[in-house]
């Protein structure tokens, strides 16, 4: 049986994953602000450093897997907190745990969001700043949008963490070292965070948002996907983003996948192309 680290282990999807892993006979090192093996505030650099160190100590430098479930929703006037936890709380901990994952040939799953593909007009400059680690700069950009700042911050943090994970996943340090790093992108899942939002002023918008299956997600179902992505079936997954959102992404973006690979990406491997667009026959 393996040893797994789970952030956000005290509630929601993190708690569901933790329960499932324990039921399967694994050891779980939970990380949360309370009621966890490692109590830490991931919104602070000191908290992230302590969480990284404490998990490595408890795991004895050997992690079979990590699940990055800690995160905050689109909370008004909490943009800095949301961006920090959702992005740095993933990037910094996974970077620190990478040697322990390599030692075990482990797997890591980042909980993203379908907000990364279904939220329009998210400022690209904010995403770029987050990827550069400039949370202050990203928040300054987002706050220009007034009441929409919370939603943009949440979406930008999920776009940034997904891009970071996909970029890192295919590098020598990750896939090349035997670590499978992937992202799951749920839609609205019936967690304590969603229940709180459904009692707020935007409840009508949440209920009206199109979900073709006509129901919110279930934490236990998402946990089942995550456990699969931590197991042997995911041995050939690297940088994948699995969308589990009741069809919302497909509803809005049915023709956006598959997207063509940029020609400049292939050119570096010796492929040559005509300068004009090729004709494609259906």
MINU-346542 format. One record per residue (C-alpha): x, y, z; chain; residue number from 0. Coordinates in steps of 0.001 Angstrom, whole numbers. Last residue first. Layout:
<nodes>
    east   north      up c   k
       X       Y       Z A NUM
...
</nodes>
This chain:
<nodes>
    east   north      up c   k
  -13310   16227  -45256 A 281
  -10588   17546  -47534 A 280
   -8122   19910  -45875 A 279
   -6310   22534  -47896 A 278
   -3059   23617  -46304 A 277
   -2746   27184  -45113 A 276
     138   29106  -46648 A 275
    3828   28959  -45705 A 274
    4072   25299  -46582 A 273
    5333   23114  -43783 A 272
    8581   21611  -42547 A 271
    8958   19161  -39671 A 270
   12453   19003  -38166 A 269
   11586   18619  -34501 A 268
   11695   22376  -33835 A 267
    9138   22857  -36594 A 266
    6515   20880  -34688 A 265
    6009   23534  -32010 A 264
    6148   26317  -34612 A 263
    3248   24662  -36407 A 262
     967   25142  -33418 A 261
    -941   21874  -32764 A 260
   -4493   22015  -34049 A 259
   -7334   22060  -31501 A 258
   -9225   18867  -30817 A 257
  -11376   20162  -29337 A 256
  -12766   23661  -29722 A 255
  -15848   22566  -31712 A 254
  -17972   21500  -28719 A 253
  -16881   24529  -26693 A 252
  -19880   25870  -24781 A 251
  -21881   22680  -24341 A 250
  -18739   20541  -24342 A 249
  -17404   22484  -21340 A 248
  -20748   22164  -19556 A 247
  -21086   18423  -20175 A 246
  -21692   17219  -16619 A 245
  -18393   18669  -15447 A 244
  -15696   16009  -15424 A 243
  -12959   17448  -17649 A 242
   -9726   15420  -17651 A 241
   -6659   17554  -18306 A 240
   -3669   15482  -19372 A 239
    -133   16632  -18653 A 238
    1218   13101  -18549 A 237
   -1012   10030  -18698 A 236
     631    6765  -19715 A 235
     787    5219  -16238 A 234
   -2718    6499  -15427 A 233
   -4329    3054  -15349 A 232
   -1718    1993  -12775 A 231
   -3213    4221  -10070 A 230
   -3259    7865   -9014 A 229
   -5477    8917  -11935 A 228
   -7916    6160  -10952 A 227
   -7983    7573   -7422 A 226
   -8772   10987   -8905 A 225
  -11674    9657  -10968 A 224
  -13175    7915   -7947 A 223
  -12739   11087   -5896 A 222
  -14731   13029   -8504 A 221
  -17563   10536   -8046 A 220
  -17336   10821   -4264 A 219
  -17468   14631   -4444 A 218
  -20723   14555   -6478 A 217
  -21218   16918   -9393 A 216
  -24201   19196   -9761 A 215
  -27149   17955  -11767 A 214
  -28825   18515  -15125 A 213
  -26628   16186  -17222 A 212
  -26396   19051  -19738 A 211
  -25115   21494  -17099 A 210
  -25915   25027  -18296 A 209
  -25547   27784  -15660 A 208
  -29027   28674  -14401 A 207
  -28444   27307  -10894 A 206
  -25210   29234  -10520 A 205
  -26747   32413  -11889 A 204
  -29623   32202   -9440 A 203
  -27292   31605   -6501 A 202
  -25314   34769   -7240 A 201
  -26529   36638   -4138 A 200
  -25430   33901   -1783 A 199
  -27010   30702    -460 A 198
  -25889   28668   -3465 A 197
  -22381   30008   -2921 A 196
  -22286   28512     572 A 195
  -23456   25147    -737 A 194
  -20765   25357   -3426 A 193
  -18001   25796    -836 A 192
  -19422   23033    1375 A 191
  -19119   20700   -1640 A 190
  -21748   19816   -4244 A 189
  -19476   19974   -7279 A 188
  -19803   22679   -9954 A 187
  -17581   21645  -12830 A 186
  -14619   19407  -12311 A 185
  -11277   19820  -14089 A 184
   -8859   16997  -13288 A 183
   -5202   17744  -13907 A 182
   -2223   15451  -14470 A 181
    1319   14789  -13241 A 180
    2750   11299  -13769 A 179
    6213   11044  -12239 A 178
    8810    8716  -13785 A 177
   11717   11132  -13880 A 176
   11240   12071  -17536 A 175
    7562   12677  -16876 A 174
    8490   15119  -14106 A 173
   11991   16607  -14141 A 172
   12469   15723  -17823 A 171
    9501   17887  -18719 A 170
    6045   16790  -19845 A 169
    4266   17431  -16553 A 168
    5813   20857  -15960 A 167
    4015   22522  -18853 A 166
     737   20763  -18111 A 165
     960   21584  -14405 A 164
    1805   25248  -14965 A 163
    -938   25586  -17544 A 162
   -3502   24065  -15181 A 161
   -2316   26229  -12278 A 160
   -2554   29364  -14411 A 159
   -5987   28607  -15831 A 158
   -7271   27757  -12350 A 157
   -5885   30975  -10861 A 156
   -7281   32982  -13775 A 155
  -10739   31468  -13287 A 154
  -10790   32278   -9578 A 153
   -9423   35764  -10108 A 152
  -11886   36489  -12906 A 151
  -14837   35439  -10755 A 150
  -13674   37594   -7843 A 149
  -12808   40604   -9997 A 148
  -16208   40727  -11712 A 147
  -17553   43291   -9222 A 146
  -14778   45745  -10135 A 145
  -12868   44795  -13290 A 144
   -9763   46798  -12412 A 143
   -9374   44448   -9463 A 142
   -8178   41695  -11793 A 141
   -5097   43555  -13003 A 140
   -4029   44510   -9487 A 139
   -4583   40887   -8422 A 138
   -2193   39631  -11080 A 137
     482   42114  -10033 A 136
     235   41088   -6391 A 135
     313   37395   -7318 A 134
    3558   37738   -9269 A 133
    4695   34098   -9362 A 132
    5570   34266  -13077 A 131
    2645   31971  -13844 A 130
     460   34337  -11848 A 129
    1671   37307  -13877 A 128
     935   35534  -17146 A 127
   -2579   34671  -15963 A 126
   -3217   38296  -15021 A 125
   -1933   39494  -18400 A 124
   -4314   37114  -20136 A 123
   -7287   38855  -18544 A 122
  -10206   36393  -18266 A 121
  -12674   37503  -20961 A 120
  -14941   34441  -20845 A 119
  -15161   31790  -18117 A 118
  -15858   28358  -19652 A 117
  -12375   26927  -20178 A 116
  -10542   27594  -16893 A 115
  -13891   27626  -15119 A 114
  -13916   23894  -15912 A 113
  -11804   23646  -12793 A 112
   -8403   22456  -11639 A 111
   -7802   19764   -9055 A 110
   -4157   18809   -9477 A 109
   -3323   15112   -9498 A 108
     138   13762   -8740 A 107
    1604   10343   -9435 A 106
    4552    8542   -7909 A 105
    7637    6740   -9128 A 104
    8440    6418   -5437 A 103
   11709    8365   -5339 A 102
   10355   10706   -8007 A 101
    7394   11578   -5812 A 100
    9735   12310   -2927 A  99
   11917   14477   -5192 A  98
    8821   16359   -6476 A  97
    7467   17229   -3029 A  96
    8923   20735   -2955 A  95
    7759   21524   -6478 A  94
    4372   20025   -5663 A  93
    4088   22231   -2585 A  92
    5115   25442   -4330 A  91
    2975   24971   -7416 A  90
    -215   23920   -5646 A  89
    -536   26445   -2829 A  88
    1069   28984   -5166 A  87
   -1870   28742   -7559 A  86
   -5155   28182   -5756 A  85
   -3941   29370   -2358 A  84
   -2316   32569   -3617 A  83
   -4945   33503   -6176 A  82
   -7808   33011   -3735 A  81
   -6127   34956    -914 A  80
   -5197   37846   -3186 A  79
   -8712   38036   -4629 A  78
  -10539   37986   -1307 A  77
  -12757   41010   -2001 A  76
  -15516   38781   -3393 A  75
  -14871   35022   -3080 A  74
  -14613   33147   -6365 A  73
  -13874   29743   -4805 A  72
  -10945   28693   -2661 A  71
   -8598   25758   -3009 A  70
   -7015   22748   -1367 A  69
   -7467   19632   -3530 A  68
   -3892   19054   -4652 A  67
   -3673   15267   -4596 A  66
    -243   13743   -4135 A  65
    1030   10247   -4844 A  64
    3380    7446   -3959 A  63
    5364    9757   -1742 A  62
    8731    8741    -227 A  61
   10923   11249    1639 A  60
   10159    9761    5040 A  59
    6456   10377    4443 A  58
    6049   12168    7771 A  57
    9170   14246    7184 A  56
    8249   15053    3579 A  55
    4766   16043    4698 A  54
    6140   18319    7417 A  53
    8613   20036    5105 A  52
    6139   20912    2364 A  51
    3453   21980    4814 A  50
    5951   24139    6698 A  49
    7118   25875    3520 A  48
    3538   26459    2391 A  47
    2619   27903    5771 A  46
    5670   30156    5866 A  45
    4889   31438    2365 A  44
    1364   32271    3467 A  43
   -1963   31413    1807 A  42
   -1255   27723    2344 A  41
   -2119   27997    6030 A  40
    -899   24797    7653 A  39
   -2129   21960    9838 A  38
    -373   18736    8850 A  37
   -2130   15579    9991 A  36
   -5427   17388    9494 A  35
   -8347   18781   11473 A  34
   -7572   22418   10668 A  33
   -6037   24606    7969 A  32
   -5507   21560    5809 A  31
   -2943   18928    4842 A  30
   -3744   15236    5129 A  29
   -1096   12538    5065 A  28
   -2902    9476    3737 A  27
   -1827    5858    4210 A  26
   -3393    3425    1785 A  25
   -5693     500    2542 A  24
   -8333    1058    -128 A  23
  -10643    2547    2498 A  22
   -7862    5005    3338 A  21
   -7659    6084    -301 A  20
  -11433    6492    -533 A  19
  -11697    8517    2652 A  18
   -8872   10843    1609 A  17
  -10365   11356   -1841 A  16
  -13733   12289    -328 A  15
  -12087   14608    2202 A  14
  -10189   16397    -552 A  13
  -13337   16642   -2672 A  12
  -15170   18520      48 A  11
  -13694   18787    3518 A  10
  -10713   18149    5788 A   9
   -8219   16941    3174 A   8
   -7661   20301    1484 A   7
   -4234   19018     537 A   6
   -3825   15271     115 A   5
    -465   13519     496 A   4
    -329    9819    -359 A   3
    1583    6868    1039 A   2
    1141    3542    -702 A   1
       0       0       0 A   0
</nodes>
